[in-house]
Amino acid sequence: MIVVDSLDKTIIQESLQSHKRELWGFRLFIFSAQSQGKMQIRKVISTFSLLSKAE
């Protein structure tokens, strides 16, 4: 299993706290990202951030 570094954890936690209603969708994104590798996690987080700002 891929270990997420502390910066990623902080970003994930902040995103989850501000988007409780999207918690499950976000967990699925992270899970699929972990199985594809760490760079994918960063890509997913930035995509999620863009989607959040677009709301």
Protein Blocks (a to p, Z undefined) as FASTA:
>chain_A
ZZddfklmmmmmmmmmmmmmlmmmmmmmmmmmmmnojklmmmmmmmmmmmmmmZZ
